[in-house]
Amino acid sequence: MFFKKKEPLSTSVEYIVVGLGNTGTKYEGTRHNAGFITVDCLAEKLGVKIDRIKYKSLVTTCTIADKKVLLMKPSTYMNNSGLAVTEAMNFYKIPPEKVIVIFDDISLDVGKMRIRRKGSDGGHNGIKNIIYLSGSDQFPRIKMGVGHKPEKWDLADWVLSHFTEQEYKTLTETAEKACTAAELMISGQTDKAMNLFNA
C-alpha cells in the first residue's frame, strides 16, 4: 500500500509498533505469539530485520507513512511486556497514543482482528503490565484472533498451545491485513482501518 523501503525522513522515532509474545523456540507458533508473528510479517514487507537488542527487546527502525517507526518484540516474556515498552517510550518520549500494540485475543476466531484506539486490558497480562507501568490505557491496539478456549482447556495451556497448520496459514493472512491497518493508523487514518478490518 504505502510501504517504502527508504531512509526515514525524521532522525527520531515518532511511533512504536510492538508485537507481544514470548521469546524462545518452544513458544514459536503458539497462540500467545500472534503479536510477534504479525510484527515479523510487517518487517518482512518492509525489507527489514528485527534483530538489534535494545530496550529489553529485539528492535529495528523503519519508515511507514513517512514516519520513523520502531518495531519491537519484547524479550521480557509476556507478563512483563511493559518493562520493554515503557523503556522505549521514555527514551524517545513517545506518548501512548503513538504506541501501537499488537497481541493475541481469545475472544476472536482465528482470522479475525479488531482495532481499538484505547481501552482496558481485557484480561490480557501483557496489556495489563503495559497499562500498569505506563500509567495509561490510551494506546491503540490491534487484537489478533487466536480462537476461543475450549471448555476443558486451562487458559494458560490454551494460549501456549500451537496453531494447527491451517490456523497458522489463516493467521498469517490476517497478519497481512494487520500490516495495512498499522500503516493506516500511523498515517492518521485509524477510523478507516477500523471500518475496513474490525471483526
Beta strands, then each sheet from edge to edge (+ up, - down):
strand 1: 15-19
strand 2: 52-54
strand 3: 57-64
strand 4: 67-74
strand 5: 99-105
strand 6: 113-116
strand 7: 141-145
sheet 1: 2+ 3- 4+ 1+ 5+ 7+ 6-
end
